C-alpha cells in the first residue's frame, strides 16, 4: 500500500500494556487488497532493529501487553497486502506505560 495509517493514539491499559488506535487506509485501484496492519514497537533507547512486530489483522485497534512501565517506547504502524509491507509507516509515536 502507498498510504499509511494516521491519527495514531496510544493509551495505557492497567499498567501492563497499551491500547493502540489509528485511522486505517484504503488501497488504490492498482494496488493489492489490504490484508491488515502491523505495529512495530521498541525501546526508545534501542535501535529499530530490536523492534517487536504485532499483527492487528484488519482491526484498527489492538492491545500490546507485557511492556515495562518505566521505559519509553517508540511505535509505528504499517499497512500490508499480499505484495508486502506498505511503502511508508506512520510517524513514530513515543509512549510510556502507566
N, C-alpha and C positions, 0 to 999 in steps of 0.2 A: 504493500500500500504506500501511496505517496504522501498521505496525510498522517498526522499523529494525534493522539488523544490530547484534549485540552481540559482546562478547568480542573486540574488535579488537586484534590484535597485529602489531607491525612489527619485522622482523629485517633487519639489514644483509646484503647479498649482495656479497661480494668487493670492497667499496669503490666500487662503481659504481651501486648502487641498493639497493632494499629489497624484501623479500617481505612481502606483507600477507595475514594470515589473519583470518577472522572467522566468527562463527556466523550462518548465514543465517536467513531468516524463512519463514513460511508465510502466504499471503494468506488473508483471511477469506472466508466464503462469498459475501458480497455485493460482493467486490472482483474486479477483473480478474485473470487469472492472472499470476503473476510472470514477467517477461521477463528479469530479470537484476539485476546490481549495478553501480553506478558509484562510483568512488573519486575524490574531489576532493582535490588537494593543492596547497599553495602555500607560499612562504617565509613564515615566521612574522612577519617584519618588514614584510610587504606585506599589502595588502587582499585580502579574499576574492574580489574581482572579478578578481584575477590568477590565480585557481585554474586548474589544468590538470585535465581530466577524463579518466579512464581507464575504459573499459568492460570489466568482467571477465566479461560474459555471465552464465551461471548458476553459474560457478565461485566458490567461497568462499575462494579463494587466488589470488594473482597477483603478478607482479613489476613494479615500476616502475623504469625504468632512466634513466640519464643525469642523475643528481642530483649536486649539488655537495657534496663531503664536509665542507666547513667550515660549511655552512648548517644552521640549524634550520628544520624544516618543520612544517606542520600538515596533518592529513589527516582526512577524514571519509568515511563510507560510506553510500550510499543504496541502497535497493531501487527498482526501477521496473517498471512494467507498461505496457500499451498506453495506459492513461489518463494516464501521465506519471510523474514522479519521486514518490517517497514523501513523505508529509506531514512526516516528520521524518528527520533523519540521525542517525548515531551521534554520540556526543560527540566533539569534536575530540581528536586524539591528536598530541602533539608528538614529533618524532623527528629524529635526525641519521644520516648515513651514515658507517660506519667504526667 
